[in-house]
Amino acid sequence: MRLEPGWRARLTLAGVLAGLFAALGLYQVLEANGLQQTSLFYVGVPAVIAITVALTARARTCTGLIMATITIGLALAGPLLGEGVVCLLMAAPLFYLVGLVVGLAVDWMRRDTGRRNASLVVAPLLLAVALEGATPATSLPREGEVTAVRAVAPGTDVEAALAGSPRFGPVTSPFLRLGFPRPVRSEGLGLAAGDARTVVFTPRRSLGIGAPLEPRSMTLRVVSRGPGLAVFGVERDTTLARWLDLHAAEFRWGDGRLEVTLRYRRTFDPGWYFGPLQRYALSEAAGYLAAAFVP
């Protein structure tokens, strides 16, 4: 049956709205069950949008409409869900990738009725990806560490520098400048076991309408000390806690170099996507931290 242009436009709009409301409903269910940082959210939400649009809208091609709907959803996600700019930037490529896969598969099957059985392969694969991280049995390893090495000029007293206050300069890493929190000042001195430091970061600027600025800081304490070695354990963190679980910062120096190692636990899924992003971000952060003590 051939639809009039007006009816086609109405059905397309209905499909877009249905996809967005289905995604919002899934988010509320996942949040209520503490699954908003798993693949069920970052893969499941765009998949629900794509499948709902494919089933309800009467578009000539599903792929373009799915991409447009995801774009609208991401634009609304900030005010509706209170997500930060960094989270949106990180999640957007994954959302588009899932939507693209579903859209291309649907369009490919629609062009030939003999391809309908392809959904029996696509659906289980999509479900397997969405379940990654939802249970211990479907989770990839979460623990990780990164190390940055910085050359030290002859005559530099690294131990004295580490016992003092870091000099936080401009952030030069293009990746960290996307919107990651920037350290402003450090409170506390010393490298003896038990000495504590509190690093204050730029406040969180939520995209929520009328949302106040949220202060952010990280408190660390020296938990291990030795010749050319100081390990800080993270006691309190309101800066990165929404994105990952930072355990410790280890400093090793000698032979004209300073090594900064950050140990952390990944809290976002899927691991194949967020794992490399978090590792790269912390590698850049470790390099920035080393430069703050040894310019």
Helices and strands as residue ranges (DSSP letters): H 5-32, H 39-42, H 44-56, H 62-81, H 85-110, G 113-118, H 119-130, G 136-138, E 143-151, H 158-163, G 176-178, E 183-187, E 196-204, E 214-226, E 229-237, E 244-254, E 257-266, H 271-293
